[in-house]
Amino acid sequence: MLGRSKPEVSRETVSRETGIDSPPPTQAPPPFSPPAFSDLSIEDTPIGAAAHRATQVLHPGPSSLPKPTERRVLTVANQKGGVGKTTSTVNLAAALALQGLSVLVVDLDPQGNASTALGVDHRSGVPSTYELLIGEVTIDQAIQQSPNSERLFCIPATIDLAGAEIELVSMVAREGRLKTALSDKALNELNLDYVLIDCPPSLGLLTVNAMVAAREVLLPIQCEYYALEGVGQLLRNIELVQAHLNPDLHVSTVLLTMYDGRTKLADQVADEVRKHFGDLVLRTVIPRSVKVSEAPGFGMTVLDYDPGSRGAMSYLDAGRELAERGAAMKSHQER
């Protein structure tokens, strides 16, 4: 017995540590292979969609926006100050230009904030909207190209414009001075798709000139308590301009600005505006954004200053919606 050897134990059936029978060997799982990029859509996640839009801002490709069949001239007006009027003017213009359209911003606000945001020279003495209104210069002499875009142009406003209201009172055809300066012949030579006129926060002669020169009014409305108080008076003034000076003028677009999703008030104001104006209100809402406020201090729009920010993405979407609605509205009229 002492010389008998121990029976061999199969390593496949007994565990060395426990002595318990091991389960039969299993086949190793195949290595993980991620889905092909071509199988994924940019709409799969909100972050992916935002990243795609930011890439479009940083590396713009060919224009995906429809060109209007005829040039669109829009007055951006609201008699209440601080509603995002100038901010919306320059950033919508930048969004349209970034996506392949040619845009002119006419700064008719003596504060010159639109000129600052577009990075153009607006020191006293520079050919500006003041000289344009009183007939001292032509549009070719006053226009400047924004340093941030080859398709974005501006006629700046200088401090000289502050006294234009008084000077215009005694002039012949005082309400139509801007329309005469922005004649179809002059604008056709520049081959522009859009003209956006930034008005002062008042209903004086400068704003009336802007309304006579345009066919459409873009109305920015802040998502706060006093937002709707001045809108009624503005609409009555638009009706007066329609009746006596420009029968083609109409409110074509309403843009909700400074939206704060943390408050119920913002939702209530947005709902009221949509009930009153219906389909004229853009689906895109502009949120409150620190980046949007910081950009003009650097002589830039928010699309140049921080193209990946929420504010930049919102204005990019609003610009696209504005262009697509204009094309759809025109094709409907042609039918």
C-alpha positions as CSV (number, residue, x, y, z in Angstrom):
1,M,0.0,0.0,0.0
2,L,2.9,2.3,0.8
3,G,4.2,2.0,-2.7
4,R,0.9,2.7,-4.5
5,S,0.8,6.0,-6.2
6,K,-2.1,8.4,-5.7
7,P,-4.6,8.6,-8.5
8,E,-4.3,11.6,-10.8
9,V,-6.9,14.3,-10.3
10,S,-8.1,16.1,-13.4
11,R,-7.5,19.8,-13.2
12,E,-10.5,20.4,-15.4
13,T,-13.0,19.0,-12.9
14,V,-11.7,20.1,-9.5
15,S,-10.9,23.5,-8.4
16,R,-7.5,23.8,-6.8
17,E,-8.7,26.3,-4.1
18,T,-12.0,24.8,-3.1
19,G,-12.1,21.3,-4.3
20,I,-15.6,22.0,-5.9
21,D,-16.3,20.9,-9.4
22,S,-15.7,23.9,-11.8
23,P,-18.3,24.8,-14.4
24,P,-17.4,23.8,-17.9
25,P,-15.3,26.4,-19.7
26,T,-17.2,29.1,-21.5
27,Q,-16.4,30.8,-24.7
28,A,-14.9,34.3,-24.3
29,P,-17.2,37.2,-25.3
30,P,-16.3,38.9,-28.6
31,P,-14.3,42.1,-28.3
32,F,-16.4,45.3,-28.1
33,S,-16.7,47.1,-31.4
34,P,-18.3,50.6,-31.3
35,P,-21.0,51.3,-34.0
36,A,-19.7,53.0,-37.1
37,F,-19.8,56.8,-37.0
38,S,-21.9,56.7,-40.2
39,D,-24.6,54.8,-38.3
40,L,-25.0,57.6,-35.7
41,S,-27.1,60.7,-36.1
42,I,-26.2,64.1,-34.7
43,E,-29.7,64.2,-33.2
44,D,-29.0,61.1,-31.1
45,T,-28.2,63.3,-28.1
46,P,-28.7,67.0,-27.4
47,I,-25.0,67.4,-26.6
48,G,-24.1,65.8,-30.0
49,A,-26.5,68.2,-31.8
50,A,-25.0,71.2,-30.0
51,A,-21.5,70.1,-30.7
52,H,-22.4,69.7,-34.4
53,R,-23.9,73.3,-34.5
54,A,-20.8,74.6,-32.8
55,T,-18.6,73.0,-35.4
56,Q,-20.7,74.6,-38.1
57,V,-20.0,78.0,-36.5
58,L,-16.2,77.4,-36.2
59,H,-15.9,75.9,-39.7
60,P,-18.8,77.2,-41.8
61,G,-19.4,75.3,-45.1
62,P,-21.5,76.3,-48.1
63,S,-24.7,78.1,-47.3
64,S,-27.6,75.9,-46.2
65,L,-30.0,78.8,-45.9
66,P,-32.4,79.8,-48.8
67,K,-31.7,83.1,-50.3
68,P,-34.7,85.4,-50.5
69,T,-36.2,85.8,-53.9
70,E,-36.0,89.6,-53.2
71,R,-34.0,91.5,-50.6
72,R,-35.6,91.6,-47.2
73,V,-35.5,94.9,-45.2
74,L,-36.4,94.5,-41.6
75,T,-36.7,97.2,-38.9
76,V,-35.9,95.9,-35.4
77,A,-38.0,98.1,-33.1
78,N,-39.3,98.2,-29.6
79,Q,-39.8,101.5,-27.7
80,K,-38.9,99.8,-24.4
81,G,-35.1,99.8,-23.8
82,G,-33.2,96.8,-22.6
83,V,-35.2,94.2,-24.4
84,G,-32.3,92.8,-26.5
85,K,-33.1,94.8,-29.6
86,T,-29.5,95.8,-30.6
87,T,-28.2,92.4,-29.4
88,S,-30.7,90.6,-31.5
89,T,-30.0,92.8,-34.5
90,V,-26.2,92.2,-34.6
91,N,-26.4,88.5,-33.7
92,L,-29.1,87.6,-36.2
93,A,-27.1,89.5,-38.8
94,A,-24.0,87.5,-37.9
95,A,-25.9,84.2,-37.9
96,L,-27.3,84.9,-41.4
97,A,-23.9,86.0,-42.7
98,L,-22.2,83.0,-41.2
99,Q,-24.5,80.7,-43.1
100,G,-23.8,82.3,-46.4
101,L,-26.1,85.3,-46.8
102,S,-25.0,88.9,-47.4
103,V,-26.3,91.2,-44.6
104,L,-26.2,95.0,-43.9
105,V,-26.9,96.4,-40.5
106,V,-28.0,100.1,-40.4
107,D,-27.3,101.5,-37.0
108,L,-29.9,104.2,-36.3
109,D,-29.4,104.3,-32.6
110,P,-27.3,107.3,-31.5
111,Q,-25.7,105.1,-28.8
112,G,-23.9,103.2,-31.6
113,N,-24.0,99.9,-29.8
114,A,-24.6,97.9,-32.9
115,S,-21.5,99.5,-34.5
116,T,-19.5,98.6,-31.4
117,A,-20.6,95.0,-31.5
118,L,-19.7,94.7,-35.2
119,G,-16.3,96.1,-34.6
120,V,-16.6,99.0,-37.1
121,D,-15.3,102.6,-36.6
122,H,-17.9,105.0,-35.3
123,R,-15.9,107.9,-34.0
124,S,-17.4,111.4,-34.5
125,G,-16.7,112.5,-38.1
126,V,-16.8,109.1,-39.6
127,P,-19.3,108.9,-42.4
128,S,-22.4,107.5,-40.7
129,T,-26.2,107.3,-40.7
130,Y,-26.3,110.9,-39.6
131,E,-24.7,112.1,-42.8
132,L,-26.7,109.6,-44.8
133,L,-30.0,111.1,-43.4
134,I,-29.1,114.7,-44.1
135,G,-27.9,113.8,-47.6
136,E,-24.1,114.6,-47.2
137,V,-22.9,111.1,-48.1
138,T,-24.2,108.1,-50.1
139,I,-24.5,104.5,-48.9
140,D,-21.2,103.6,-50.7
141,Q,-19.3,106.2,-48.7
142,A,-20.8,105.3,-45.3
143,I,-20.8,101.5,-45.5
144,Q,-18.1,99.5,-43.7
145,Q,-17.3,95.8,-43.6
146,S,-17.2,94.0,-40.3
147,P,-13.7,92.7,-39.5
148,N,-15.3,89.4,-38.3
149,S,-17.1,88.5,-41.5
150,E,-16.7,89.1,-45.2
151,R,-20.5,89.0,-45.7
152,L,-21.5,91.3,-42.9
153,F,-21.6,95.1,-43.4
154,C,-22.6,98.1,-41.3
155,I,-23.5,101.7,-41.7
156,P,-22.4,103.0,-38.2
157,A,-24.0,105.5,-35.9
158,T,-21.9,108.3,-34.3
159,I,-22.7,110.7,-31.5
160,D,-23.7,113.2,-34.3
161,L,-26.9,111.3,-34.8
162,A,-28.1,112.4,-31.4
163,G,-29.1,115.8,-32.9
164,A,-30.6,114.4,-36.0
165,E,-34.1,114.3,-34.6
166,I,-34.1,118.1,-34.3
167,E,-32.6,118.7,-37.7
168,L,-35.0,116.4,-39.4
169,V,-38.0,118.4,-38.2
170,S,-37.4,121.2,-40.7
171,M,-36.4,119.0,-43.6
172,V,-38.6,118.2,-46.7
173,A,-39.9,114.7,-46.6
174,R,-38.4,114.2,-43.2
175,E,-40.0,110.7,-42.7
176,G,-38.6,109.3,-45.9
177,R,-35.0,110.4,-45.7
178,L,-33.6,106.9,-44.9
179,K,-35.8,105.3,-47.6
180,T,-34.3,107.7,-50.2
181,A,-30.8,106.9,-49.1
182,L,-31.4,103.1,-49.1
183,S,-32.9,103.1,-52.6
184,D,-33.3,99.9,-54.5
185,K,-30.7,101.0,-56.9
186,A,-28.1,101.6,-54.2
187,L,-28.8,98.3,-52.4
188,N,-28.9,96.3,-55.6
189,E,-25.3,97.4,-56.4
190,L,-24.2,95.9,-53.1
191,N,-26.0,92.6,-53.8
192,L,-27.5,92.3,-50.3
193,D,-29.9,89.6,-49.1
194,Y,-30.9,91.2,-45.8
195,V,-30.9,94.7,-44.4
196,L,-31.5,95.0,-40.6
197,I,-32.2,98.5,-39.2
198,D,-31.5,98.9,-35.5
199,C,-33.8,101.6,-34.0
200,P,-33.4,103.7,-30.9
201,P,-35.7,102.8,-27.9
202,S,-38.2,105.5,-28.8
203,L,-40.9,106.3,-31.3
204,G,-39.4,109.5,-32.7
205,L,-38.4,110.5,-36.3
206,L,-35.5,108.1,-36.5
207,T,-37.8,105.1,-35.8
208,V,-40.4,106.5,-38.2
209,N,-37.6,106.8,-40.9
210,A,-36.7,103.1,-40.2
211,M,-40.3,102.0,-40.6
212,V,-40.8,103.9,-43.8
213,A,-37.6,102.4,-45.3
214,A,-38.6,98.8,-44.4
215,R,-41.3,96.4,-45.3
216,E,-41.1,94.2,-42.2
217,V,-40.8,94.8,-38.5
218,L,-39.0,92.4,-36.3
219,L,-40.2,92.8,-32.7
220,P,-38.0,91.6,-29.8
221,I,-39.9,91.0,-26.6
222,Q,-38.2,90.4,-23.3
223,C,-39.6,87.6,-21.2
224,E,-40.4,89.8,-18.2
225,Y,-43.3,91.6,-16.5
226,Y,-43.2,94.9,-18.3
227,A,-42.5,93.4,-21.7
228,L,-46.0,93.8,-23.2
229,E,-46.7,97.3,-21.8
230,G,-45.1,99.2,-24.7
231,V,-46.0,96.8,-27.4
232,G,-49.5,98.2,-27.8
233,Q,-48.3,101.7,-28.4
234,L,-45.7,100.4,-30.9
235,L,-48.4,98.5,-32.9
236,R,-50.5,101.6,-33.0
237,N,-47.6,103.6,-34.4
238,I,-47.0,100.9,-37.0
239,E,-50.7,101.2,-38.0
240,L,-50.2,105.0,-38.4
241,V,-47.2,104.5,-40.6
242,Q,-49.1,101.9,-42.7
243,A,-52.0,104.3,-43.2
244,H,-50.0,107.4,-44.1
245,L,-46.5,106.5,-45.2
246,N,-45.8,102.9,-45.9
247,P,-48.8,100.6,-46.7
248,D,-46.5,97.6,-47.1
249,L,-45.2,97.7,-43.5
250,H,-46.2,94.8,-41.3
251,V,-44.9,92.8,-38.2
252,S,-43.5,89.7,-39.7
253,T,-41.4,88.3,-36.8
254,V,-41.5,88.3,-33.0
255,L,-38.5,87.1,-31.1
256,L,-38.6,86.2,-27.4
257,T,-35.4,87.3,-25.6
258,M,-33.8,87.0,-22.2
259,Y,-35.7,83.9,-21.4
260,D,-34.9,82.4,-17.9
261,G,-36.2,78.9,-17.7
262,R,-35.9,78.9,-13.9
263,T,-38.9,81.2,-13.5
264,K,-42.5,80.7,-14.1
265,L,-42.8,84.3,-15.1
266,A,-40.8,83.7,-18.3
267,D,-43.1,80.9,-19.3
268,Q,-46.2,83.0,-18.6
269,V,-44.9,85.9,-20.7
270,A,-43.9,83.6,-23.5
271,D,-47.4,82.0,-23.5
272,E,-49.1,85.4,-23.6
273,V,-46.9,86.5,-26.5
274,R,-47.6,83.4,-28.5
275,K,-51.3,83.7,-27.8
276,H,-51.4,87.2,-29.1
277,F,-49.0,87.0,-32.1
278,G,-49.5,83.3,-33.0
279,D,-47.2,82.0,-35.8
280,L,-45.3,85.3,-36.0
281,V,-43.3,84.2,-32.9
282,L,-40.2,82.3,-33.7
283,R,-40.0,78.9,-32.1
284,T,-36.4,79.7,-31.0
285,V,-36.1,81.5,-27.7
286,I,-33.0,83.5,-26.8
287,P,-31.9,82.6,-23.2
288,R,-30.2,84.9,-20.7
289,S,-26.5,84.6,-21.3
290,V,-23.5,86.2,-19.8
291,K,-21.5,85.5,-23.0
292,V,-24.0,87.5,-25.1
293,S,-23.6,90.5,-22.7
294,E,-19.8,90.2,-22.8
295,A,-19.3,90.0,-26.5
296,P,-19.8,93.7,-27.5
297,G,-17.1,94.7,-25.1
298,F,-14.6,92.9,-27.4
299,G,-16.1,94.4,-30.6
300,M,-17.7,91.0,-31.5
301,T,-21.0,89.3,-31.8
302,V,-21.5,86.3,-29.5
303,L,-21.1,83.9,-32.5
304,D,-17.5,85.2,-32.9
305,Y,-16.8,85.6,-29.1
306,D,-18.0,82.2,-27.9
307,P,-19.5,80.1,-30.8
308,G,-20.2,77.2,-28.5
309,S,-22.3,79.1,-26.0
310,R,-26.0,78.7,-25.6
311,G,-26.6,82.3,-26.8
312,A,-24.6,81.7,-30.0
313,M,-26.5,78.5,-30.7
314,S,-29.8,80.2,-30.1
315,Y,-29.1,83.0,-32.4
316,L,-27.8,80.6,-35.0
317,D,-31.1,78.7,-34.9
318,A,-33.1,81.9,-34.9
319,G,-31.3,83.1,-38.0
320,R,-32.0,79.8,-39.8
321,E,-35.7,80.0,-38.8
322,L,-35.9,83.6,-39.9
323,A,-34.5,82.7,-43.4
324,E,-36.6,79.6,-43.8
325,R,-39.8,81.3,-42.8
326,G,-39.1,84.1,-45.2
327,A,-38.6,81.7,-48.1
328,A,-41.8,79.8,-47.1
329,M,-43.8,83.0,-46.8
330,K,-42.7,84.2,-50.3
331,S,-43.4,80.8,-52.0
332,H,-46.9,80.8,-50.4
333,Q,-47.6,84.3,-51.7
334,E,-46.4,83.2,-55.2
335,R,-49.0,80.4,-55.2
